[in-house]
């Protein structure tokens, strides 16, 4: 089992998932070969490794995935808070549809937009939204997201009728 998974990993080196089935077998072999005290150290090391070390194909980082994910999540929360402030400013004067894409659930959850009937926050434009935009009942605002690019490729609504109102999310390392 270990050898076959190793062969797959060598053939497809960017697919680290091929090594996952080997982990239990390697641990069983180690338990048979290594002294019990050393095995305990290895097992505790595996347990705490997500906090202190992250290994990928490019480098070894001494900040574990737990802390890397926390930094990413904090940056995303800050981005969403800034996006909410910008939405509040833009929606004061004119009714608008905000195409937020992937961030729509977070923005709706974090923002207090339930009582604001001047705006609509969407992941994808509905037919009703498109008609309101074309008839100039609502102004279309958007940010660059994957959903926005897909929407734009299909209907060209964003490039024809929309206004880019906030910068892209960038992860600062």
KENU-968378 format. One record per residue (C-alpha): x, y, z; residue in one letter. Coordinates in steps of 0.2 Angstrom, whole numbers, plus 5000, padded with zeros to 4 digits. Last residue first. Layout:
BEGIN
XYZA ...
! end
This chain:
BEGIN
500751895017X 499352015012X 497951925004X 497152034991X 495252064990X 494952164974X 494552354975X 492852434977X 491552514967X 491652444950X 490152524942X 488952424932X 487852444916X 488852374901X 490352294910X 489352214924X 487852164913X 488952074900X 487751934901X 488651764901X 490451824903X 489951954915X 489051834926X 490551714926X 491751864930X 490551924944X 490451754952X 492351744952X 492451904961X 492852084955X 491652204964X 490052264958X 488852414958X 487252414948X 486152574949X 484352534951X 482752594942X 483752624927X 482652514915X 484152404912X 484552394930X 482752344935X 482652224921X 484252134926X 483752134944X 482052044940X 483051914929X 484151884944X 485951944946X 487051824955X 487851844973X 486651984977X 486552134989X 484952244987X 484852424991X 483652564994X 482552455005X 483652465020X 482852385035X 483752225033X 485452295029X 486352285045X 488052215039X 488952065045X 487751925039X 487252015023X 489152055019X 489651875024X 488351795013X 488751914998X 490651884999X 490651764984X 489751874972X 489552054979X 488452124965X 487752274974X 486052324967X 485752514971X 484452634976X 485152814976X 485652934990X 486252835005X 486652674995X 488452724991X 488952775008X 488252615016X 489052505002X 490752585006X 490552555024X 490052375021X 491552345009X 492752405023X 491952285035X 492152145022X 493952185019X 494352185038X 493452015039X 494451945025X 496052005033X 495651925049X 495151765040X 496851755031X 497851785047X 496851655056X 497151535042X 499051565043X 498951535062X 498051365061X 499151325045X 500651325056X 502051465056X 503751385054X 503551385035X 504451245025X 504451285007X 503851264989X 503051084989X 502151125005X 502651105024X 501751205037X 502451205055X 501951265072X 500051255075X 499651115063X 501151015070X 500350995087X 499650825085X 500950755073X 502250805086X 501350715100X 501350565089X 503150575085X 503550605104X 502550455109X 503450345096X 505050395103X 504450335120X 503850175113X 505450125104X 505350125085X 505049975073X 503349915077X 502550085080X 503450155065X 502650015054X 500950055061X 501250245059X 501750215041X 500250115037X 499050245045X 499950385034X 499950295018X 498150335013X 498650525014X 500050505002X 499050514986X 498250674993X 499950764990X 499450784971X 500750904965X 502050764963X 500950654951X 502050514945X 503150524961X 501550534972X 500750384962X 502350284965X 502250334984X 500450274985X 500950104977X 502450084989X 501450125005X 500050005000X 
! end
